[in-house]
Structures are given as C-alpha cells and as structure tokens.
Amino acid sequence: MILKQPIHTGLVMMLWFDNCGHFWCIILSEKRSGFFLVILEINNLKKYYGDRLLLQIDKLKIYSEDRIGIVGLNGVGKSTLLDIITNKVIPEEGNIKIYGSYAYITQLDQAKEDFIDEKFIKEFNLSGKKKEFLSGGEKNKFKIAQAFSKDINVLFADEPTANLDILSIQKFQDMIKRFKGAIMMVSHDRELLDNCCNVIMEVDNGTVTTYKGNYSNFIKLKKAKLEREEFEYSEYIKEKNKLQKAVLDIEGKSKVVRNAPKRMGNSEARLHKMGNQKAKASLDKSKKAIISRLDRLQVKEKPKNTEKIKIDLKESNGIYNKILIEGENINKGFGKNKLFEYGDFKIYNKTRTAIVGNNGSGKTTLIKMIINKEQGIKVSKNLKIGYFSQDFSILDENKTIIENIMESSIYDESFSRITLSRLLFKREEVYKKVLKLSGGERVKVSFAKIILSDINLLILDEPTNYLDIYSMEAVEKVLLEFKGNLIFVSHDLRFINKLATNIIVLEDNKLISYAGNYESYIENKKHLKDDRKDLEQKIIVLENKLAEIIGKISMPRKNDNIKELDKEYTLVLQELKDLKR
C-alpha cells in the first residue's frame, strides 16, 4: 500500500511497505512539471576551520534530476562540502539528510577492495592490474569503476578526472550520461561541466550559490549578476551622495537665516523673526524628510570581484631558427614495453605545441628526451628552456617561496616580489616554506620561478592539475597572449584546443605530428577513417571483380572475348594495386 501525504507546499511524502515488509519513506517535490525526488537536504549548516567560518548553508535541497558541478577557488571548502555530506567530516552545526544510497569518488583516499563489475574492468583496461603498481590515473579508474559497480541513486565525486587521459575522460563522460541518478561533483574540467551538468554550484566566501545550466551558462549568468550588482551599487552610491549633499545644502541655508537687523523697529523685528522661524521649520522638515529617505535607502554592498592570478611572461627572443627542435627516427622503451619506434617530429619557432596521448604512452618521457637532447633529437643552440614538471622538482621544499625564486631569478627581489603578489603571495606570505604549500600554491610558485628565469622556451607538464578553475583560465589567457614558444602536456581538452597551434600525438607506438589543434586533428582522423572504410570497400569490390574476370578467362563461354577480358584484367589489377598502395 502506498500513501501520498502532503507535508507542506510543494512537497509530498510517500509511505509504503514493500513485499519483504520493509518500510519506505520518500519525499517528492513538485518542481516545474511532474514530481522529482528530493535526494539531499541541508539545513543550518556551519563548518569552521579554526576561527574562520568555512561554510554556512541555511537551506539547500538537491533533486533527483540534478547533475551539479561544484566550482570555486582553491581552499573555499568544495571538498569539505562533499566530505560533510558523506559523513567523512562532522560540521559544528546543522543536519544533512540523504535519501537513498550513494557512492563517493574521493580525490585522496585509496581504492578499496570492493566488488567491481567486470564490464568496467574491461572498459578501463584494468584486467590483471595490481593495485600496488597502479599509476595515479589507473587508481582513479579503479575508484570510478567501483562507484559505478554499486546500485546507487546519488554519485558524489571530487575531481574524478584528475590524472585521466583524454580517452578515459571521454569514457567517464559517457558513464555519467548513462547514469540515471543525481550527481554532485567538484571539477575544473570545463568540457565535463559543460557536457554533463545542468546546475553549477559556486562556493564562495562560505556560501553556496546555484545557477541553472552548464558551465558556459554559469559564466554568462555570473557575469550578468555581477553587472547588475555593480549597477545597483552605483545607483545606490549616486542616490546616497545626492541625499547627503541635499542635507548639507539645507544645513548651509539654515545657517544663513539671519537675526533681525538692529535698525529695525520692534514690530518689524517680530515679523522678521516669525519669517525666520517659518523658514527654519521648513528647512528642518525638509532635512528630516531627506534623513528619513537616507535611513530607508536599501544599502547595497560593493560587489566582490574574485581575485585571480595574473602572470606576465617575458617574450622569447634571440631565436631566429625556423625549426627549434627536431626528432628523427627516435625510439624509446623500457624493457619489453615500447613507447614509440622510428618517430619523427618537428617543433617550429613561434608555435604552441601540445603533446597528447593515453596514460603511459610516453608524453613526459618525450619531454625529458628533448630536455636531455637524447640521441635522434636536435635542439637549437639558442634555446633556454624553462621546465614545469608534475613533481615540482624545481622547488626546494625546505626553502621559502622567495628563496626558491631568487635562486634563478634574473630580476631583483623587488620585482620578484611584485610578480609573487600578482600570484596572490603578498607581504609576509613570501616567507612561507614550500613544504607547507598546497598543490595549487606550488604550481603558482613554480610558474613564478620559471618566468623570472632567463628562458625563451616554456615546457609545461600538466600545468593545470592543481589549479582552481578561475586560476586555470587566468593561466590559459596569459599563455594565449604569450608570443614565445611553448610545449605542453595536458589532458584538458578545452585547454588544448584553445592553446595549441600544433599537436604531437602518441598512439600505437607512433609519433604523429599535426598542424592544428586537437579538435581539428580528431575531425581529420575521422574523415581519414571514413575514407579508409570507403577505400577498403572499393578494394573488396575490385577483388571480387578480378576473381570474376579470372574465372571467365580460365573457363570462357562462347560470347566471351578473351582479349577484352585480358585487357580488363590488366586495368582492374593496376587499379587494385594503386588503391592498396
């Protein structure tokens, strides 16, 4: 038996017993059209980090149709919010209710020994993999596979695509699209947020604000909201200044109301005094009315602009070679594991080259081969390389930020500190030891160290891994404006497509060079694949035709012209050879 019981406006509670005698209670919300399950409720939540209020959420409901992407600066509490919801972290105040079962793909926790559906093992190529020997990307694949192997109606995920290659990210997107439940995930992957989310939740200054639509729509809505707030604040300041000026004008007029001159008689003086009293009373009345309007004026706070990192990159100079780096017939492998064989590539001056490929295909290895000028790789003598690596190897953890910077800076400390302040390391913060910095902060210090050094070629290995989405877009903007030479490795499709003018693709033990971004490479590859299918079909048709001709020549009928058949055989055979070649 199922009972539908109204709770309050817009909500219905369904109560029933199933065949096994279990009692069920589900809250439904009438939202737009039809009913949608309320799968999560947060009420009066407060979470502190020391004395700082990290999160404050008065009321929040998540529905069964919601696919929420959570964005915000590093350290604002995005991961903490998911940890609180999943009971990994206890808040100081508030209560959270989850209706149904869930899985949580965490950023830091190790994959557990849970059941994994064999289809996901195959999908992510994890068969026979031992967990103690997994790469960062493979560990993430295991966590994703475990989450989707469970019977859940809510998925929570904290940077689920971190360390995944492009192919695995696309597989994860497909899994998300097929998933029937609700989703809340922290991510800085804009393609993922655009393709898979219908709500964006921004965490900022301890509060959460939701925006309908995907990430691109969120950017438009947020911009419109900021413009509206700036307009309202401007109008508020204008009105406030106008009213304050009116009060000052009245006070000035009130001061010039004179006493009766001494030459006036008593009667004239009394009339003058009465006139002054009326004038003062009128001015006081006007002043009170204006002050009352000031008191009733709705105060508008000045909009807070998100402080973003700003980086200046020194332009490349002193390089006049057309080709900066050239690889001829290069081979690399470790034991039986071959990365690439007989590879050729060229990197031209004034280009931005992206190196892409699956996890373990040799992207970082190729970068190190270029830096070390290994056999088969020619590098221009004038190149001065600044290298950003995933392991932050250019930083000394036991030294301060400013000590690390000044080790290789070609600028004085004053200029170096200005650059650090633009990266949001201000005043005494430059004396922090690198050991105490977050991943995102280490990225920024590494950038500062590189750009303040004497370099004319930037090589970046996964530069956006630890940055929040706003800082990542700031880096992207700076690199777009950079006129020098850039080589970078990234799995972020939007980052690659916006920046790259050239591509080196590592796949099937080959190096493939392509002039253009990754999107055009994939499109071109698709056309080539379609052309190949057409070619294969034509070859099959010609082979069948050739077999038919041979059959007629070997066993001719009365009407068959052997000379014509022989001529046709020669033509078809030549066409077949041409197509196969």
Buried (B, 14 or more C-beta within 10 A) or exposed (E): EEEEEEEEEEBBBBEEEEEEEEEEEBBBBEBEEEBBBBBBBBBEBBBBEEEEBBBBBEEBBBBBBBBBBBBBBBBBBBBBBBBBBBEEEEBEEBEBEBBBEBBBBBBEEEBEEEEBEEEBBEBBBBEEBEEEEBEEBBBBBBBBBBBBBBEBBBBBBBBBBBBBBBBBBBBBBEBBEEBEBBBBBBBBBBBBBBBBBBBBBBBBEBBBBBBEBBBEBBBEBBEEEBEEBBEBBEEBEEBBEEBEEBBEBBEEBBEEEEEBEEEEEEEEBEEBEEEBEEBEEEBEEBBEEBBEBBEEEEEBEEBEEBEBBEBEBBEBEEBEBEEBBBBEEBEBEEEEEEBBEEBBBBBBBEBBBBBBBBBBBBBBBBBBBBBEEBEBBEBBEBBEBBBBBBEBEBBBEEBBBBBBBBEBBEBEEEEBBEBBBBBBBEEEBBEBBBEEBEEBBBBBBBBBBBBBBEBBBBBBBBBBBBBBBBBBBBBBBBBEEBEBBBBBBBBBBBBBBBBBBBBBBBBEBEBBBBEBBBBBBBEEBEEEEEEEEEEEEEBEEBBEBBEEBBEBBEEEEEEEEEEEBEEBBEEBBEBBEEEEE
